Amino acid sequence: MMPAGYSGEVRVFAQYQRDFSEECDVAIVGSGPTGAVVAHELALAGKRVVLLEEGPPFTPADFELDGARSMARTMREGGVRTTRGSVMPTMQAICLGGGSLVNSAICPRAPEFVLDEWCTRHDLEHTTRAGLDLHYDAVADFLGIGPTPENVLGARNLLFAKGCEALGYSSEPMPRNVRGCRGSGECFTGCRSRAKQSMDVSYIPEAIRHGARVLTSVQVQEVVTEGRRAVGVAGQVVAPFGGRRSHRFRVNAKTVVLAAGCMATPVLLQKSGNLANSSGQVGRNLRFHPGVAIAGIFPERLDPQFGATQGYQSRQFLREGFKLETLWAPPGVLAVRTPGLGLPLLERLAELPYTAVWDAIASANRSTGTVRAVPGTLNPFLSWRLHPEDLGILVRALQVLAEIFFAAGAKKIIPGVQGLPPLLHSPEEAEMLKRHPIRATDIVMGGNHAFCSTRMHGDPRKGVVDELGRCHDLDGLYIADTGIFPRCPSVNPMFTAMALAHRQAQALVDRL
């Protein structure tokens, strides 16, 4: 159903010639997984939808296989955004489709025990697995989510399974939102085969077919309010990649949905007059899944560039606080994490065809931080510290990864830990990971899963939104991104965020 007189379209930077305004039922800020789901469901229901995205659209011809060039084009701050306190890089996308364009398409459901804990700790009633499974199912059917098939796993994924089996650890093919994956290992720089069902090839085109208007290269700078109600958004057109600002715009809406991500959304609220913050929780409680990785070199050639980027996982240790995964990235990105200079570095890079990289992500619920707007910009200042107990989880994860590598037949590993030898050649040498005191500054972390900066809570004094993403103290304003998570989900967050967004959209249909 398409609203009368309302046609779907995508606008790009070159089409903006003057200041403009739009009228709609719902303005959605952010075209990543959550914003795209809400846009689709509301457009399908016949609502007038405007979806706003600061980044540009990409096609396969625009993808850069060089990791550094790709990051500079698709990531905020050129892919070098970091936290302060405990320094950790965090890559956040700026493009149509958001993080779904450049992530590994990983889609596990949050464990039942995690969601039960969310409900118990945060006065929630319906955010259980039983309550969300209907919404998980709807998203899974739409995106074709299923286990990675064996014919696209490749050697580095299958060796992980072999190592886990040898040690008696459970493991399984990664559930991913792909259709016809060829195992090209290019998820990080954009799927040239378009097998990955990123939002720009799945939910957004369907939303457009049902009348949604998609505005790219527009930076929302303010949530417009009248009294206790959000009535629209305003901002400026921005040039792709450089960010030069030009024409002004305003979108008037009955309802505003912020799906800009757990860093951009609190900054936008702060810049709009500290909106929706009677609880004082906007920009607080920032959490990550900090990740660590080990590289293993095998006697046989693996050709690791072939195979699903992240095709296998182990949930064996979720209750201990970490999840294990396979991993691949462009060689230029891996080189940054490879120790040595000169000839030793060249020798290690020459071993890349024999190398697998496996990682662990931790549910670092004790490690928290804040998101604050950098004066004069819409960039966030991220303060975050790794708690000693969460450091212990990461060290334990490194120990397990080392065990799996040697059980799978690796001849040596690169632990990536300051103070240890750059190479460990046996399980006995790997015992150093248990004996050596390891500090937070000794390990190389990355944290691309971020949450909780506008958390949901049943008590308006303790959270920004309720279970349906409605802001407690501002009518007509909803938040639909991972900022509303009350705690870490313990697994990759995209699928859970989309299930929550689907639930929210279904509720919004009845309210508009």
C-alpha positions as CSV (number, residue, x, y, z in Angstrom):
1,M,0.0,0.0,0.0
2,M,1.5,3.4,-1.1
3,P,0.2,6.7,0.4
4,A,-1.9,8.7,-2.1
5,G,0.3,11.2,-3.9
6,Y,3.5,9.9,-2.2
7,S,6.0,8.1,-4.4
8,G,9.2,6.3,-3.2
9,E,12.6,7.5,-4.3
10,V,16.2,7.9,-3.4
11,R,17.9,11.3,-3.5
12,V,21.7,11.7,-3.8
13,F,24.0,14.7,-3.2
14,A,23.9,16.0,-6.8
15,Q,20.1,16.3,-6.7
16,Y,20.0,19.0,-4.0
17,Q,19.9,22.4,-5.6
18,R,18.3,24.5,-2.9
19,D,16.9,24.5,0.7
20,F,13.9,22.2,1.0
21,S,11.3,20.7,3.3
22,E,9.3,17.5,3.5
23,E,6.1,16.4,5.2
24,C,5.6,12.9,6.4
25,D,4.1,10.7,9.1
26,V,7.5,9.3,10.3
27,A,11.0,10.7,9.9
28,I,13.6,8.1,10.5
29,V,17.2,9.2,11.2
30,G,19.7,6.5,10.1
31,S,19.5,3.8,7.4
32,G,21.3,1.0,9.1
33,P,19.6,-2.3,10.1
34,T,17.2,-0.8,12.6
35,G,16.2,2.3,10.7
36,A,15.7,0.2,7.5
37,V,13.4,-2.3,9.3
38,V,11.2,0.5,10.8
39,A,11.1,2.3,7.4
40,H,10.0,-0.9,5.6
41,E,7.3,-1.9,8.1
42,L,5.8,1.5,8.3
43,A,5.9,2.1,4.5
44,L,4.3,-1.4,4.0
45,A,1.5,-0.3,6.3
46,G,0.8,2.8,4.1
47,K,2.5,5.4,6.3
48,R,4.4,8.3,4.7
49,V,8.0,7.7,5.5
50,V,11.1,9.7,5.1
51,L,14.4,7.9,5.8
52,L,17.4,10.2,6.3
53,E,21.1,9.0,5.9
54,E,24.2,11.2,6.3
55,G,26.3,8.9,4.1
56,P,26.0,8.2,0.3
57,P,24.8,5.0,-1.4
58,F,27.4,2.6,-2.7
59,T,27.3,0.2,-5.6
60,P,29.8,-2.6,-6.3
61,A,31.7,-0.3,-8.6
62,D,32.3,2.0,-5.7
63,F,33.8,-0.7,-3.4
64,E,37.5,-0.5,-2.6
65,L,39.2,-3.8,-2.0
66,D,42.1,-2.0,-0.3
67,G,41.1,-2.0,3.4
68,A,42.4,1.4,4.3
69,R,40.8,3.1,1.3
70,S,37.5,1.3,2.0
71,M,37.5,2.4,5.7
72,A,38.3,6.0,4.7
73,R,35.1,6.1,2.5
74,T,32.7,4.0,4.5
75,M,33.6,4.7,8.2
76,R,33.2,7.7,10.4
77,E,36.4,9.6,11.0
78,G,38.0,7.5,8.3
79,G,37.8,4.4,10.4
80,V,40.1,5.7,13.1
81,R,37.6,6.6,15.8
82,T,38.7,5.5,19.2
83,T,37.7,5.6,22.8
84,R,39.6,7.5,25.5
85,G,40.5,6.1,28.8
86,S,41.1,2.6,27.7
87,V,42.1,3.3,24.1
88,M,40.2,1.1,21.6
89,P,39.3,1.6,18.0
90,T,35.6,1.4,17.1
91,M,34.5,1.4,13.4
92,Q,31.1,3.0,12.8
93,A,29.7,3.2,9.2
94,I,28.5,6.2,7.3
95,C,26.7,5.0,4.2
96,L,23.3,3.9,3.0
97,G,22.6,0.7,4.8
98,G,24.9,1.6,7.7
99,G,27.0,-1.1,9.2
100,S,25.2,-3.8,7.3
101,L,27.2,-2.8,4.2
102,V,30.6,-3.6,5.7
103,N,29.9,-6.1,8.5
104,S,30.2,-9.9,8.3
105,A,26.4,-10.5,8.1
106,I,26.4,-12.4,11.5
107,C,22.9,-13.0,12.9
108,P,22.7,-15.1,16.1
109,R,19.7,-14.7,18.4
110,A,20.5,-13.4,21.9
111,P,20.6,-16.2,24.5
112,E,17.6,-16.7,26.6
113,F,19.6,-16.1,29.8
114,V,20.8,-12.8,28.6
115,L,17.3,-11.5,27.8
116,D,16.0,-12.8,31.1
117,E,18.7,-10.8,32.8
118,W,17.7,-7.7,30.8
119,C,14.2,-8.0,32.1
120,T,15.1,-8.7,35.7
121,R,17.6,-5.9,36.0
122,H,15.7,-3.2,34.1
123,D,12.1,-3.7,34.9
124,L,11.1,-5.1,31.5
125,E,8.2,-7.4,30.9
126,H,8.2,-8.5,27.3
127,T,11.8,-8.5,26.1
128,T,12.3,-12.2,26.5
129,R,13.3,-14.8,23.9
130,A,9.7,-16.0,23.8
131,G,8.6,-12.4,23.4
132,L,11.1,-11.6,20.6
133,D,11.1,-14.9,18.6
134,L,8.2,-13.9,16.5
135,H,10.1,-10.8,15.4
136,Y,13.4,-12.7,15.0
137,D,11.4,-15.0,12.7
138,A,10.0,-12.2,10.6
139,V,13.4,-10.7,10.0
140,A,15.0,-14.1,9.3
141,D,12.4,-14.9,6.7
142,F,12.9,-11.5,5.0
143,L,16.7,-11.7,4.9
144,G,17.1,-15.4,4.3
145,I,19.1,-15.9,7.6
146,G,20.6,-19.3,7.9
147,P,23.8,-21.3,8.7
148,T,26.8,-20.7,6.5
149,P,26.8,-23.7,4.0
150,E,29.9,-25.9,4.0
151,N,30.8,-25.2,0.3
152,V,31.6,-21.5,1.2
153,L,33.4,-22.1,4.5
154,G,36.9,-22.5,3.3
155,A,39.8,-24.0,5.2
156,R,40.2,-21.4,7.9
157,N,36.6,-21.8,9.1
158,L,36.8,-25.6,8.9
159,L,40.0,-25.7,10.9
160,F,38.3,-23.8,13.7
161,A,35.6,-26.4,13.8
162,K,38.3,-29.1,13.8
163,G,40.1,-27.5,16.8
164,C,36.9,-27.1,18.8
165,E,35.9,-30.7,18.1
166,A,39.2,-32.0,19.3
167,L,38.8,-30.2,22.6
168,G,35.2,-31.0,23.1
169,Y,34.0,-27.5,22.6
170,S,30.7,-26.9,20.8
171,S,30.8,-24.9,17.5
172,E,28.5,-24.4,14.5
173,P,28.4,-22.6,11.2
174,M,27.6,-18.9,11.7
175,P,24.0,-17.8,10.9
176,R,24.2,-15.0,8.4
177,N,21.9,-12.8,6.3
178,V,23.1,-13.9,2.8
179,R,21.6,-15.4,-0.3
180,G,23.9,-17.2,-2.6
181,C,27.2,-16.4,-0.8
182,R,30.2,-17.2,-2.9
183,G,32.7,-17.2,0.0
184,S,34.7,-14.3,-1.5
185,G,35.7,-13.1,1.9
186,E,34.9,-9.4,1.0
187,C,32.3,-8.6,3.6
188,F,34.5,-6.0,5.2
189,T,34.9,-3.9,2.0
190,G,31.4,-4.5,0.5
191,C,30.0,-7.6,-1.1
192,R,30.6,-7.3,-4.8
193,S,28.4,-10.3,-5.6
194,R,25.5,-8.6,-3.6
195,A,24.9,-11.9,-1.8
196,K,25.0,-10.2,1.6
197,Q,21.5,-8.9,2.3
198,S,22.7,-5.5,3.5
199,M,19.9,-3.0,4.0
200,D,20.6,-1.2,0.7
201,V,19.7,-4.3,-1.2
202,S,16.9,-5.7,1.0
203,Y,14.8,-3.6,3.4
204,I,15.4,-0.2,1.8
205,P,14.5,-1.1,-1.8
206,E,11.3,-2.7,-0.5
207,A,10.5,0.3,1.6
208,I,10.9,2.5,-1.5
209,R,8.6,0.3,-3.5
210,H,6.0,1.0,-0.9
211,G,6.5,4.7,-1.0
212,A,9.3,5.6,1.4
213,R,11.5,8.5,0.5
214,V,15.2,8.1,1.1
215,L,17.4,11.1,1.5
216,T,21.1,10.4,1.4
217,S,23.9,12.9,2.1
218,V,21.8,14.8,4.7
219,Q,23.1,15.4,8.2
220,V,20.4,15.8,10.8
221,Q,21.5,18.4,13.3
222,E,18.5,18.9,15.4
223,V,15.3,17.2,16.6
224,V,12.6,19.9,16.3
225,T,10.2,20.1,19.2
226,E,7.0,22.0,20.2
227,G,6.4,21.8,24.0
228,R,6.6,18.1,25.0
229,R,6.5,16.7,21.5
230,A,8.9,16.0,18.7
231,V,7.6,17.4,15.4
232,G,10.4,16.9,13.0
233,V,14.1,17.1,12.3
234,A,16.4,19.7,10.6
235,G,19.9,19.9,9.2
236,Q,22.0,20.4,6.2
237,V,23.0,18.6,3.0
238,V,26.6,17.3,3.3
239,A,29.0,16.2,0.6
240,P,30.1,12.6,0.6
241,F,33.5,11.8,2.0
242,G,34.5,15.4,2.7
243,G,31.4,16.5,4.7
244,R,31.1,20.0,3.3
245,R,27.8,21.4,4.3
246,S,25.4,23.2,1.9
247,H,21.6,23.5,1.7
248,R,19.4,23.4,4.7
249,F,16.4,21.2,5.1
250,R,13.6,20.4,7.5
251,V,11.3,17.3,7.7
252,N,8.1,17.8,9.5
253,A,6.7,14.6,11.0
254,K,4.1,13.3,13.3
255,T,6.7,10.9,14.8
256,V,10.5,10.9,14.8
257,V,12.5,7.7,15.1
258,L,16.2,8.0,15.9
259,A,18.2,5.1,14.5
260,A,21.5,6.8,14.1
261,G,23.5,4.5,16.3
262,C,24.4,4.4,20.0
263,M,27.0,7.2,19.5
264,A,25.2,9.6,17.1
265,T,21.8,9.4,18.7
266,P,22.8,10.7,22.2
267,V,24.9,13.4,20.6
268,L,21.9,14.5,18.5
269,L,19.8,14.6,21.6
270,Q,22.4,16.6,23.5
271,K,22.8,19.1,20.6
272,S,19.0,19.5,20.4
273,G,18.9,21.0,23.9
274,N,19.6,17.9,26.0
275,L,16.3,16.3,25.0
276,A,14.7,13.2,26.5
277,N,17.1,13.3,29.5
278,S,15.1,13.8,32.6
279,S,16.7,10.5,33.8
280,G,20.2,11.8,33.2
281,Q,21.0,8.7,31.3
282,V,21.4,10.0,27.7
283,G,25.0,9.3,26.8
284,R,25.8,7.3,29.9
285,N,26.2,3.5,30.4
286,L,28.2,3.1,27.1
287,R,29.2,-0.5,26.7
288,F,31.1,-2.5,24.1
289,H,32.0,-6.1,23.1
290,P,35.7,-5.6,23.2
291,G,37.4,-8.1,21.0
292,V,40.8,-9.8,20.8
293,A,42.3,-12.0,18.2
294,I,45.1,-14.5,17.6
295,A,46.6,-15.5,14.2
296,G,47.8,-19.0,13.7
297,I,50.1,-20.3,11.0
298,F,49.5,-23.8,9.6
299,P,51.8,-26.2,7.7
300,E,49.5,-26.4,4.8
301,R,48.4,-23.5,2.5
302,L,44.9,-22.2,3.5
303,D,44.3,-19.4,1.0
304,P,42.4,-17.6,3.7
305,Q,41.0,-14.9,1.4
306,F,38.5,-17.6,0.2
307,G,35.6,-18.6,2.4
308,A,32.9,-16.7,4.4
309,T,34.5,-13.8,6.2
310,Q,33.2,-15.0,9.5
311,G,31.7,-18.4,8.9
312,Y,32.0,-20.4,12.2
313,Q,31.4,-19.6,15.9
314,S,31.5,-21.2,19.3
315,R,29.0,-20.3,22.0
316,Q,30.6,-22.7,24.4
317,F,31.8,-19.9,26.7
318,L,28.9,-17.4,26.6
319,R,28.1,-17.9,30.3
320,E,31.8,-17.2,31.1
321,G,31.4,-14.0,29.2
322,F,32.9,-14.5,25.7
323,K,32.0,-15.8,22.2
324,L,34.5,-17.2,19.8
325,E,34.5,-16.6,16.0
326,T,36.5,-17.0,12.9
327,L,37.7,-13.8,11.2
328,W,39.2,-12.4,8.0
329,A,40.1,-8.9,6.9
330,P,42.0,-7.3,4.0
331,P,45.8,-8.0,4.3
332,G,46.5,-4.3,4.8
333,V,44.3,-4.3,7.9
334,L,45.9,-7.5,9.2
335,A,49.4,-6.0,8.6
336,V,48.7,-3.3,11.2
337,R,48.3,-6.0,13.8
338,T,51.3,-8.0,12.7
339,P,54.4,-7.7,14.8
340,G,57.9,-6.9,13.6
341,L,59.7,-4.5,11.3
342,G,61.8,-4.9,8.1
343,L,62.6,-8.5,7.2
344,P,60.8,-10.1,10.1
345,L,57.6,-8.3,9.1
346,L,58.0,-9.3,5.4
347,E,58.6,-12.9,6.5
348,R,55.3,-12.9,8.5
349,L,53.4,-11.3,5.7
350,A,54.7,-14.0,3.3
351,E,53.0,-16.5,5.6
352,L,49.5,-15.0,5.1
353,P,48.5,-17.8,2.7
354,Y,49.0,-20.2,5.6
355,T,47.3,-18.1,8.2
356,A,44.0,-18.1,10.0
357,V,42.7,-15.5,12.3
358,W,40.2,-16.3,15.1
359,D,38.8,-13.8,17.6
360,A,36.7,-13.5,20.7
361,I,34.2,-10.8,21.8
362,A,33.5,-10.3,25.5
363,S,30.3,-9.2,27.3
364,A,32.1,-6.4,29.2
365,N,29.1,-5.3,31.3
366,R,31.4,-4.0,34.1
367,S,33.3,-1.7,31.6
368,T,31.3,1.4,31.0
369,G,31.7,4.8,29.5
370,T,30.1,8.0,28.2
371,V,29.2,9.6,24.9
372,R,29.5,13.4,24.8
373,A,29.3,15.8,21.9
374,V,32.6,17.3,20.7
375,P,32.0,21.1,20.9
376,G,31.3,22.6,17.5
377,T,30.7,19.2,15.8
378,L,28.4,16.2,15.8
379,N,31.3,13.8,16.5
380,P,31.2,12.0,19.8
381,F,33.8,12.1,22.5
382,L,33.9,8.5,23.8
383,S,35.2,7.8,27.3
384,W,35.4,4.2,28.3
385,R,37.5,2.0,30.6
386,L,38.1,-1.7,30.6
387,H,37.3,-3.2,34.0
388,P,39.9,-5.5,35.5
389,E,37.4,-8.4,35.7
390,D,36.5,-7.9,32.0
391,L,40.2,-7.9,31.2
392,G,40.3,-11.3,32.9
393,I,37.6,-12.5,30.5
394,L,39.6,-11.4,27.4
395,V,42.8,-13.0,28.7
396,R,40.9,-16.3,29.3
397,A,39.5,-16.0,25.7
398,L,43.1,-15.6,24.4
399,Q,44.1,-18.8,26.2
400,V,41.2,-20.7,24.7
401,L,41.9,-19.5,21.2
402,A,45.5,-20.6,21.6
403,E,44.4,-24.1,22.6
404,I,42.0,-24.3,19.6
405,F,44.8,-23.3,17.2
406,F,47.2,-26.0,18.4
407,A,44.4,-28.6,18.6
408,A,43.7,-27.8,14.9
409,G,47.3,-28.3,13.9
410,A,48.8,-24.8,13.9
411,K,52.6,-24.9,14.0
412,K,52.8,-21.5,15.6
413,I,50.6,-18.6,16.7
414,I,50.9,-14.8,17.0
415,P,49.3,-13.9,20.3
416,G,49.5,-10.2,19.9
417,V,50.3,-9.5,23.6
418,Q,52.9,-7.0,24.7
419,G,55.5,-8.6,26.9
420,L,55.2,-12.1,25.3
421,P,57.3,-13.5,22.5
422,P,55.8,-12.5,19.1
423,L,55.5,-16.1,18.2
424,L,54.6,-19.1,20.3
425,H,55.3,-22.6,18.8
426,S,53.6,-25.1,21.1
427,P,50.8,-25.5,23.7
428,E,53.6,-25.5,26.3
429,E,54.8,-22.1,25.2
430,A,51.2,-20.9,25.0
431,E,51.0,-21.5,28.8
432,M,52.7,-18.1,29.0
433,L,49.2,-16.6,28.4
434,K,48.3,-18.1,31.8
435,R,51.5,-17.3,33.7
436,H,52.4,-13.9,32.5
437,P,50.6,-10.9,34.1
438,I,48.8,-9.1,31.3
439,R,47.6,-5.5,31.6
440,A,44.9,-3.8,29.6
441,T,47.6,-1.9,27.7
442,D,49.3,-5.1,26.7
443,I,46.5,-6.4,24.4
444,V,45.2,-5.2,21.1
445,M,41.4,-4.7,21.3
446,G,38.7,-3.6,18.9
447,G,35.1,-2.8,19.7
448,N,32.6,-2.4,16.9
449,H,29.6,-3.6,18.9
450,A,28.4,-0.7,21.0
451,F,25.3,-0.3,23.2
452,C,23.4,1.2,26.1
453,S,23.9,4.9,25.7
454,T,20.1,5.6,25.6
455,R,19.0,2.4,27.5
456,M,15.5,1.1,27.9
457,H,14.2,0.8,31.4
458,G,10.8,0.3,32.9
459,D,11.4,3.0,35.4
460,P,11.6,6.5,33.7
461,R,14.0,7.7,36.3
462,K,16.6,5.0,35.2
463,G,16.3,4.9,31.4
464,V,15.7,7.0,28.3
465,V,13.0,4.8,26.6
466,D,10.5,2.1,27.4
467,E,10.4,-1.4,25.9
468,L,9.0,-0.1,22.6
469,G,11.6,2.6,22.3
470,R,9.3,5.4,23.3
471,C,11.1,8.3,25.0
472,H,9.8,8.5,28.5
473,D,9.6,12.3,28.6
474,L,9.1,13.5,25.0
475,D,6.0,12.5,23.0
476,G,6.4,11.5,19.4
477,L,10.1,10.6,19.8
478,Y,11.4,7.0,19.5
479,I,14.9,5.5,19.5
480,A,15.5,2.3,17.6
481,D,19.2,1.4,17.7
482,T,21.6,-0.5,19.9
483,G,21.7,2.4,22.3
484,I,18.4,1.1,23.8
485,F,20.0,-2.2,24.8
486,P,20.1,-2.2,28.6
487,R,23.2,-4.5,28.7
488,C,25.6,-6.3,26.3
489,P,23.7,-9.0,24.3
490,S,26.7,-11.5,24.5
491,V,26.4,-12.2,20.8
492,N,26.6,-10.1,17.6
493,P,23.9,-7.4,18.0
494,M,22.5,-6.8,14.6
495,F,19.8,-9.5,14.6
496,T,18.5,-8.6,18.1
497,A,18.5,-4.9,17.2
498,M,16.4,-5.6,14.1
499,A,14.0,-7.8,16.1
500,L,13.5,-5.0,18.5
501,A,13.0,-2.6,15.6
502,H,10.4,-4.9,14.0
503,R,8.5,-5.0,17.3
504,Q,8.7,-1.3,17.6
505,A,7.5,-0.7,14.1
506,Q,4.5,-3.0,14.6
507,A,3.5,-1.0,17.6
508,L,4.0,2.3,15.8
509,V,1.7,1.2,13.0
510,D,-1.2,1.1,15.5
511,R,-0.3,4.5,17.0
512,L,-0.1,6.5,13.8
